[in-house]
Amino acid sequence: MESSREQLIASITAVVERSPADPVLRLHLAELLLDGGDGAAAIPHIATALQQDPASEKAKELMSKALGTPAAPAPQPAQPAQSAQPPQGAAPESAPPGMPQDGPPADYRPEPAGGNGFGFSEGGGTATLTPEEGARGGDATPPGAALPPLTGDPGLPDPLADDDFPTERENTTLADVAGMEKVKERINAAFLMPMRNEELRKAFSKSLRGGLLLYGPPGCGKTYIARAIAGEMGARFLYVSVADILDGKSSRNVQALFRQARQYSPCVVFMDELDAMGGRRGNMAAWLRPVVTQLLTELDSVEEDNEGVFFLAATNHPWDIDSALKRPGRLDRMLFVPPPDEKARAAIVGMELKDRPSAGIDAAKIAKHTDGFSGADITYLVESAAERALLESARTGAVRPIGMDDFRAALGELRPSTGPWMETARNMVEFGSADGAYDELADFIRRHRSWR
């Protein structure tokens, strides 16, 4: 039964990727995920549906359930009108019933003007990024050591507890990313090299301001690459999902998140599924707008505040991100993360087979027959081949290693999950804005016209 549910979720997920603008499909998928106890996976779909249809009662009900907030009370019978004024303390009409409140309309702030963003002082240089030393000096923190306690600041919100947003000392580097040489080259040129060589940075007037937006099909390693960037920088890694932010004090969470990152600098803040929270504000629910405004405020913080804090984000739908987030000083660099190339696919096969009994496996041959597969697809392919060998071993009572026949059978049943995404991306490249933002993507599509 559980397997049938997983297959249904996988099928609907594929349909949602093919029709991302259909809120009904998204809500059906979210409901299935919630029923299966996976609220974290459901929240981005519900948030996107609320952006598309802010008045959707179904979406509000599901978001309340996912966040664990009480459901909206049932409508009461109409009472005779006594006053045109709302009762003292009543929630503003624009806030959906049962949804998290970020404050009254008076707390809404206009979008901050483009500021210095992630500007670094000229004297900062690479000394601020030494792996074993904090960006502002001080004692070294050895890998694996407990983080120093956070100190409160009167008048400001307390930093989030370390077990809410734990920072990690990341040891993964770009050398651990198999294949994808072009992606690694872009990361080095646009993000890492200027930080490593202060003289070259000054010679070419290369700014260290802004952040990096990773985009591409789901399951292609955007989070892994973000971790590798943190490892290259010797920085702590702070992973944030939309589910971590959206609760009864969402704007406060964003503020506290950046305060925590500044105290542990150098620190890479990585926000996944950014489109679920940072979509176009004209299309999103009113209660989400203050959250995006707070994020913009944090990104535009003064130089001293954001020194040593690097903001990375990932999305499957970069065309849905609010343009204000992509202005200079914010997420002003975009990097396309394509499905893994042949070398990377072979490496993933080898890694997934590492602790399993196997014999006669030709990883290079498997890689040649999996063009267009995401990293998650390759992992599932190995799982399917292993399951086939496991079932036969259970029938015979003897362990039978995974062989090439298992992979051939599994490949006959699987198709790459990136197809629907590529169709959407192709339409955006051909009929969307021709501002050059997606040149990398357009070039990739031209070289892979046979994909479906």
C-alpha positions in Angstrom: 0.0 0.0 0.0 2.8 2.3 0.9 4.5 1.5 -2.4 1.3 2.5 -4.3 1.2 5.8 -2.4 4.8 6.5 -3.3 4.1 5.7 -7.0 1.1 8.0 -7.0 3.1 10.8 -5.4 5.9 10.3 -8.0 3.4 10.4 -10.8 1.6 13.5 -9.6 4.9 15.2 -9.0 5.9 14.6 -12.6 2.6 16.1 -13.8 3.1 19.1 -11.5 6.5 19.7 -13.0 4.9 19.5 -16.5 2.1 22.0 -15.5 3.6 24.2 -12.7 0.8 26.8 -13.0 -2.0 24.4 -12.0 -2.7 25.1 -8.3 -5.3 22.3 -8.1 -2.7 19.7 -9.0 -0.3 21.2 -6.5 -2.8 21.1 -3.7 -3.7 17.5 -4.5 0.0 16.5 -4.3 0.4 18.5 -1.0 -2.6 16.7 0.5 -1.1 13.3 -0.3 2.3 14.4 1.2 0.5 15.6 4.3 -1.4 12.4 4.7 1.9 10.6 4.4 3.4 12.7 7.2 5.7 14.7 5.0 4.7 18.2 5.8 8.1 19.7 5.0 7.7 18.5 1.3 4.1 19.7 1.2 4.7 23.3 2.3 6.5 24.6 -0.8 3.7 23.3 -3.0 1.0 24.9 -0.8 2.9 28.2 -0.7 3.2 28.2 -4.5 -0.5 27.5 -4.8 -1.2 30.4 -2.5 0.9 32.7 -4.7 -1.2 31.5 -7.7 -4.5 31.8 -5.9 -4.3 33.8 -2.7 -8.0 33.3 -2.0 -7.9 29.5 -2.1 -9.6 28.2 1.1 -8.2 24.8 0.4 -4.7 26.1 0.3 -5.1 28.0 3.6 -6.5 24.9 5.3 -3.6 22.7 4.1 -1.0 25.3 5.1 -2.6 25.5 8.6 -2.4 21.8 8.8 1.2 21.7 7.6 2.4 24.4 10.0 0.5 22.9 12.9 -1.6 26.1 13.4 -5.3 25.8 14.4 -7.7 25.6 11.5 -9.8 28.6 10.7 -13.0 28.6 12.7 -16.3 27.7 11.0 -18.3 30.7 9.8 -20.7 32.1 12.4 -24.3 33.1 11.6 -24.6 36.7 10.6 -25.3 39.1 13.5 -27.0 42.5 13.3 -24.5 45.2 12.4 -23.5 47.3 15.4 -20.5 49.2 14.1 -18.6 49.6 10.9 -15.3 49.4 12.9 -13.6 46.0 13.5 -13.4 44.9 17.1 -10.3 45.8 19.1 -7.4 43.4 18.2 -9.1 41.9 15.2 -6.8 40.5 12.5 -6.7 42.6 9.3 -9.0 41.4 6.5 -6.0 40.8 4.2 -4.6 38.1 6.4 -6.1 34.7 5.6 -7.9 33.0 8.5 -5.8 30.3 10.2 -2.6 31.6 8.5 0.6 32.8 10.3 0.5 36.5 11.2 3.6 38.6 10.7 2.1 41.8 12.2 -0.5 44.4 11.3 -0.4 46.3 8.1 1.5 49.1 9.8 4.5 46.7 10.0 4.6 46.3 6.3 7.7 48.0 4.9 8.3 49.2 1.4 10.8 47.3 -0.6 14.3 48.5 0.3 16.3 50.4 -2.3 19.2 48.7 -4.0 22.1 49.0 -1.5 25.6 47.8 -0.9 24.4 44.2 -0.5 27.3 41.9 0.2 30.0 44.6 -0.1 33.3 43.7 1.4 35.8 46.2 2.8 38.9 46.7 0.7 41.1 45.6 3.5 39.2 42.3 4.0 41.0 40.2 1.4 41.3 36.4 1.8 42.2 36.8 5.5 38.5 37.0 6.3 37.9 33.5 4.7 40.6 31.5 6.5 39.0 28.1 7.2 40.0 27.9 10.9 39.5 31.6 11.8 36.4 33.7 12.1 35.8 36.4 9.6 36.3 39.1 12.3 39.3 37.4 13.9 39.2 35.6 17.3 40.1 32.1 18.3 39.9 29.2 15.8 37.1 26.8 15.9 38.3 23.3 15.1 36.1 21.1 12.9 33.5 19.2 14.9 33.9 21.5 17.9 30.8 22.8 19.6 29.7 26.2 18.4 30.2 29.2 20.8 27.0 30.3 22.6 25.0 33.1 21.0 24.6 36.3 23.0 21.4 38.2 23.0 21.1 41.8 22.1 18.6 44.0 23.9 15.9 45.3 21.6 16.6 42.7 18.9 15.1 39.2 18.4 17.1 36.4 19.9 19.0 34.3 17.4 17.4 31.0 16.6 18.5 28.1 18.6 21.3 26.1 17.1 19.2 23.0 16.9 16.6 25.0 14.8 19.2 26.0 12.1 22.3 24.0 12.9 25.5 25.3 11.2 27.9 22.6 10.0 31.6 22.6 9.3 31.5 21.5 5.7 34.3 19.3 4.4 32.9 18.6 0.9 34.7 20.5 -1.9 34.3 20.9 -5.6 36.9 18.1 -6.1 34.2 15.8 -4.7 31.7 16.8 -7.4 32.2 14.3 -10.2 32.1 15.7 -13.8 30.2 18.9 -14.3 33.5 20.7 -15.2 31.7 23.7 -16.8 29.6 24.3 -13.7 32.7 24.1 -11.4 34.6 26.5 -13.8 31.8 29.0 -13.6 31.6 28.8 -9.8 35.4 29.4 -9.5 35.4 32.3 -11.9 32.2 34.1 -10.6 32.3 33.3 -6.9 35.5 31.7 -5.5 38.5 33.1 -7.4 38.0 36.7 -6.5 37.9 35.8 -2.8 41.1 33.7 -3.0 43.2 36.4 -4.8 42.8 39.9 -3.5 45.3 41.4 -6.0 43.5 39.9 -9.0 40.2 41.1 -7.6 41.5 44.7 -7.3 43.1 44.5 -10.8 39.9 43.5 -12.4 37.6 45.5 -10.1 35.8 42.3 -9.2 33.1 42.9 -6.6 32.3 40.5 -3.8 28.8 41.8 -3.5 25.7 39.8 -4.0 24.7 36.1 -3.8 24.3 33.1 -6.1 21.1 31.6 -7.4 21.4 27.9 -8.5 18.7 26.8 -10.8 17.9 23.7 -12.8 15.8 20.5 -12.9 15.0 18.9 -9.5 17.3 16.2 -8.2 20.5 17.4 -10.0 22.7 18.2 -7.0 22.1 21.9 -6.3 22.3 21.4 -2.5 25.5 19.3 -2.9 27.1 22.0 -5.0 26.2 24.6 -2.4 27.8 22.4 0.3 30.9 22.1 -1.9 31.1 25.9 -2.2 31.0 26.3 1.6 33.8 23.6 1.8 35.9 25.5 -0.7 35.5 28.7 1.3 36.2 27.0 4.7 32.9 28.4 5.8 30.1 27.0 8.0 27.1 25.8 6.1 23.6 26.8 7.2 20.8 25.0 5.3 17.3 26.5 5.3 14.1 25.2 3.8 10.9 27.1 3.4 9.3 24.9 6.1 11.9 26.2 8.5 10.9 29.8 7.8 7.2 29.8 7.5 5.6 29.7 10.9 3.8 32.1 13.1 6.8 34.5 13.1 8.2 34.2 9.6 9.7 37.7 9.2 11.3 37.4 12.7 12.8 34.0 11.6 14.5 35.6 8.6 15.9 38.4 10.7 17.2 35.9 13.4 18.6 33.6 10.7 20.9 36.3 9.3 21.9 37.4 12.8 23.0 33.9 13.5 24.9 33.6 10.2 26.8 36.8 11.0 27.9 35.6 14.3 29.3 32.4 12.8 30.9 34.0 9.8 32.3 33.0 7.4 29.0 31.3 6.8 27.1 30.1 3.7 23.4 30.5 4.1 21.7 28.2 1.6 17.9 28.5 1.1 16.2 25.7 -0.9 13.0 26.0 -2.9 13.3 29.8 -3.0 10.4 30.2 -5.5 7.9 28.9 -2.8 8.7 32.0 -0.6 10.4 34.5 -3.0 8.0 34.4 -5.9 6.6 37.5 -7.6 5.0 39.5 -4.8 2.2 40.6 -7.0 1.0 37.0 -7.3 1.6 35.9 -3.7 -0.6 35.8 -0.7 -0.6 39.0 1.4 0.8 37.3 4.5 3.9 36.2 2.6 4.9 39.7 1.3 6.4 40.9 4.6 8.6 37.8 4.6 10.1 38.6 1.2 10.5 42.3 2.3 12.4 41.2 5.4 14.7 39.0 3.2 15.4 41.9 0.9 16.2 44.1 4.0 18.7 41.5 5.3 20.4 41.2 1.9 20.7 45.0 1.7 22.3 45.2 5.2 25.3 47.5 5.6 28.7 46.2 4.7 29.9 45.5 8.3 26.8 43.4 9.0 27.1 41.0 6.0 30.9 40.6 5.9 31.6 36.9 5.7 28.0 36.0 5.1 27.3 34.5 1.7 23.7 33.9 0.5 23.1 31.0 -1.9 19.6 29.8 -3.0 18.2 27.1 -5.2 15.1 26.9 -7.3 13.6 24.8 -10.0 11.7 27.8 -11.4 14.0 30.8 -11.6 11.5 32.6 -13.9 9.0 32.8 -10.9 11.5 34.5 -8.6 10.7 38.1 -7.7 12.9 40.4 -9.8 13.8 42.5 -6.7 15.7 39.4 -5.3 17.8 39.3 -8.5 19.0 42.9 -8.4 22.7 43.8 -7.9 23.8 43.2 -4.4 21.3 40.4 -3.8 21.1 37.2 -5.9 22.8 38.9 -8.8 24.5 35.8 -10.1 22.6 32.9 -11.7 24.1 29.5 -12.3 22.4 26.7 -14.3 23.0 23.3 -12.7 22.2 20.7 -15.5 21.5 17.0 -15.2 24.8 15.2 -14.5 27.0 14.5 -17.5 28.2 11.0 -18.4 31.2 11.1 -16.1 29.1 12.2 -13.2 26.4 9.5 -13.9 29.1 6.8 -13.9 30.4 8.1 -10.6 27.0 8.1 -9.0 26.4 4.5 -10.1 29.7 3.5 -8.5 29.0 5.4 -5.3 25.5 3.9 -4.9 26.9 0.3 -5.5 29.7 0.8 -3.0 28.2 -1.1 -0.1 26.0 -3.5 -2.1 26.9 -6.9 -3.5 27.5 -6.5 -7.3 29.3 -8.3 -10.1 30.2 -7.4 -13.7 28.9 -3.9 -13.5 29.9 -1.6 -16.3 29.2 1.9 -14.9 30.4 3.6 -18.0 27.9 1.7 -20.1 25.1 2.4 -17.7 26.0 6.1 -17.9 25.8 6.1 -21.7 22.2 4.8 -21.5 21.0 7.3 -18.9 21.4 10.6 -20.8 19.0 13.1 -19.3 18.7 11.3 -15.9 19.0 13.5 -12.8 21.2 12.4 -9.9 18.1 11.3 -8.1 17.0 9.3 -11.1 20.4 7.4 -11.1 20.0 6.7 -7.4 16.5 5.3 -8.0 17.8 3.2 -10.9 20.4 1.6 -8.7 17.7 1.0 -6.0 15.5 -0.7 -8.6 18.3 -2.9 -9.8 19.2 -3.8 -6.2 15.5 -4.6 -5.4 15.4 -7.0 -8.3 18.5 -8.9 -7.0 17.2 -8.8 -3.5 13.8 -10.4 -4.4 15.5 -13.2 -6.3 17.9 -13.7 -3.4 14.9 -14.0 -1.0 13.3 -16.6 -3.3 16.4 -18.8 -3.6 17.8 -18.3 -0.1 21.2 -17.3 -1.4 22.7 -13.8 -2.0 22.8 -13.0 -5.7 24.9 -9.9 -6.5 23.4 -7.1 -8.6 24.3 -7.6 -12.3 23.9 -5.8 -15.6 20.7 -7.7 -16.3 19.2 -6.0 -13.3 20.1 -2.6 -14.7 18.7 -3.5 -18.2 15.4 -4.5 -16.6 15.2 -1.4 -14.5 16.1 0.9 -17.5 13.2 -0.6 -19.4 10.8 0.7 -16.8 12.3 4.1 -16.0 12.3 7.4 -17.8 14.2 10.6 -16.9 12.2 12.9 -14.6 13.9 16.0 -16.2 11.8 15.8 -19.4 8.8 17.9 -18.1 11.2 20.5 -16.7 13.1 20.8 -19.9 9.9 21.3 -21.8 8.9 24.2 -19.5 12.5 25.6 -19.7 12.4 25.4 -23.5 9.2 27.5 -23.7 10.7 30.1 -21.3 13.8 30.4 -23.4 12.0 30.6 -26.7 9.1 32.8 -25.8 10.2 34.5 -22.5 12.3 37.6 -22.0 15.4 37.7 -24.2 17.6 39.6 -21.6 20.4 37.0 -21.7 19.6 35.7 -18.2 19.2 32.1 -19.5 21.9 32.0 -22.1 23.5 28.9 -20.4 20.2 27.2 -20.4 19.5 28.0 -24.0 22.9 26.6 -25.0 22.3 23.4 -23.1 18.8 23.0 -24.7 20.3 23.5 -28.2 22.9 20.7 -27.5 20.2 18.3 -26.2 17.4 18.7 -28.7 16.7 14.9 -28.7 15.5 15.0 -25.1 11.8 14.5 -24.4 
